[in-house]
């Protein structure tokens, strides 16, 4: 049976006397454009039913859960820009967005549950990394949902500014239609120039994109 997120990691931390537990996750490492987005969630009310890794939920279900999560938690969504991604690399930018999300909470958490296998080096709180945490911790699952919904909406807005790339459908990931549009329409100001398919086009080496 597929694993479902629960409150066990949060409960273990609370048993150690750590009351405010934040779950943190990010989305958007793989796209060729747009920011990387992170969310932090501290549940303060009843935990919504049906939380899971955002990738395992339908868009309709995620949208419904967003409002339930926000109503039951202290939460924050934050981004790291394309310029920051190109300057410090995508991993460090993802960690920067995570740190910003935690810093944006209305109250300081006592412990942070981080999705993945690394704790951002600038995260100064008590913290633990949880591999596949969005499928194991309800707080991280909630953060994954808020981050994905926020970034998807942002990419829909960017798709209006830069039509033809299909970002309202592909969220900036390197799909066939996005790569074809890169060749036909060129590189936009919100493309990540440090990513190989974009870099290759800027360097006039387009042989790997089709």
C-alpha positions in Angstrom: 0.0 0.0 0.0 1.3 3.5 -0.9 2.7 5.5 1.9 0.6 8.4 3.1 1.9 11.4 5.1 1.1 11.5 8.7 2.0 13.5 11.9 4.6 11.1 13.2 7.7 13.3 12.5 5.9 16.3 14.0 4.8 14.3 17.0 8.4 13.0 17.6 9.7 16.6 17.6 7.0 17.7 20.0 7.9 14.9 22.3 11.3 16.4 22.5 9.7 19.7 23.7 9.7 21.4 20.3 6.2 22.9 19.9 6.1 24.8 16.6 7.0 22.5 13.8 7.4 23.8 10.2 7.3 21.7 7.1 9.2 23.1 4.2 9.3 22.0 0.5 10.2 23.6 -2.8 9.0 23.2 -6.4 10.5 24.2 -9.7 14.1 22.9 -9.8 13.6 21.3 -13.3 11.9 24.0 -15.4 13.9 26.0 -17.9 12.3 29.3 -16.8 10.7 31.1 -13.9 11.6 31.1 -10.2 12.0 28.3 -7.8 9.3 28.4 -5.2 9.2 27.2 -1.6 6.6 27.1 1.1 6.7 26.7 4.9 3.7 25.5 6.9 3.1 25.3 10.7 -0.3 23.7 11.5 -2.2 25.7 14.1 -5.6 24.1 13.6 -7.2 20.9 12.4 -5.1 19.2 9.7 -7.0 18.9 6.4 -7.9 15.4 5.2 -6.3 14.0 2.1 -2.9 15.7 2.2 -0.2 14.1 0.0 2.7 14.9 -2.2 1.4 17.6 -4.5 2.4 15.5 -7.6 0.0 12.8 -6.5 -3.0 15.1 -6.4 -5.2 16.4 -9.1 -5.2 20.1 -9.8 -8.7 20.4 -8.6 -7.9 18.7 -5.3 -4.7 20.8 -4.8 -6.7 24.0 -5.3 -9.3 22.9 -2.7 -6.6 21.9 -0.2 -4.8 25.3 -0.6 -7.6 27.1 1.1 -8.0 24.5 3.8 -4.2 24.5 4.5 -4.1 28.3 4.7 -7.1 28.4 7.1 -5.4 25.9 9.5 -1.8 27.1 9.5 0.8 29.8 9.7 2.2 29.7 6.2 4.5 31.5 3.8 5.4 31.1 0.1 8.7 32.5 -1.2 10.7 32.5 -4.3 14.3 32.7 -5.6 14.5 34.5 -8.9 15.9 33.4 -12.3 18.8 35.8 -11.7 19.6 34.1 -8.4 19.3 30.7 -10.0 21.8 31.6 -12.7 24.1 33.2 -10.1 24.3 30.7 -7.3 22.9 27.5 -9.0 19.5 25.8 -8.7 20.2 23.9 -5.5 21.4 26.9 -3.6 18.5 29.0 -5.0 16.0 26.3 -3.9 17.6 26.4 -0.4 17.4 30.2 -0.5 13.7 30.1 -1.3 13.2 27.6 1.6 15.0 29.9 4.1 12.8 32.8 2.9 9.6 30.8 3.4 10.6 29.9 6.9 11.7 33.5 7.7 8.3 34.7 6.4 6.2 32.8 9.0 4.5 35.0 11.5 6.1 33.2 14.4 9.5 31.6 14.6 9.4 27.8 14.4 11.2 25.6 16.9 11.9 22.8 14.5 11.9 22.5 10.7 11.2 19.4 8.6 12.8 19.8 5.2 11.9 17.7 2.2 15.0 16.0 0.7 18.4 14.9 1.9 20.0 18.3 2.7 19.3 21.0 5.2 19.9 24.5 3.8 23.1 25.8 5.3 21.5 29.2 6.2 18.6 27.6 8.0 19.6 28.5 11.6 16.8 26.5 13.3 16.7 23.0 14.7 16.0 21.0 11.5 16.0 17.5 10.0 16.0 16.5 6.3 13.4 13.8 5.3 13.8 12.0 2.0 10.5 11.9 0.2 9.1 14.0 3.1 6.2 15.3 1.0 4.8 11.7 1.1 5.7 11.1 4.8 5.0 14.3 6.7 1.7 16.2 6.6 3.4 19.5 7.2 5.8 19.0 4.3 2.9 17.7 2.1 1.0 20.9 2.8 4.1 23.0 1.9 4.5 21.1 -1.3 0.9 21.8 -2.3 1.2 25.6 -1.5 4.5 25.8 -3.4 3.2 24.0 -6.5 -0.1 25.9 -6.7 1.7 29.3 -6.2 4.3 28.6 -8.8 1.8 27.1 -11.3 -0.3 30.3 -11.0 2.8 32.5 -11.5 3.7 30.5 -14.6 0.2 31.1 -16.0 0.7 34.8 -15.5 4.1 34.6 -17.2 2.5 32.7 -20.1 0.3 35.8 -20.8 3.4 38.0 -21.0 5.3 35.5 -23.2 2.8 33.6 -25.2 3.7 30.6 -27.3 5.8 28.6 -24.9 2.9 26.7 -23.3 3.9 27.6 -19.7 0.2 27.6 -18.7 0.4 23.8 -19.4 4.0 22.8 -18.8 4.9 25.3 -16.0 8.2 25.9 -17.7 9.4 22.3 -17.8 11.4 21.2 -20.9 8.5 19.6 -22.8 8.6 19.0 -26.5 6.4 22.1 -27.2 8.5 24.3 -24.9 11.8 23.2 -26.5 10.3 23.8 -30.0 9.1 27.3 -28.9 12.6 28.1 -27.7 13.9 27.4 -31.1 11.1 29.3 -32.9 10.6 32.2 -30.6 13.9 32.5 -28.8 15.0 32.9 -25.2 12.9 35.2 -23.0 14.2 37.3 -20.0 12.7 34.7 -17.6 14.6 31.7 -19.0 17.4 30.3 -16.9 20.5 30.9 -18.9 22.6 28.5 -16.8 20.4 25.6 -17.9 21.8 23.6 -20.8 19.0 23.8 -23.4 18.8 27.6 -22.9 22.6 28.0 -22.8 23.0 26.0 -26.0 20.5 28.1 -27.9 22.2 31.3 -26.7 25.5 29.8 -27.9 23.9 28.9 -31.3 24.3 25.2 -30.5 20.8 24.0 -31.2 21.6 20.4 -32.2 20.7 18.9 -28.9 17.3 20.5 -28.6 15.5 18.4 -31.3 
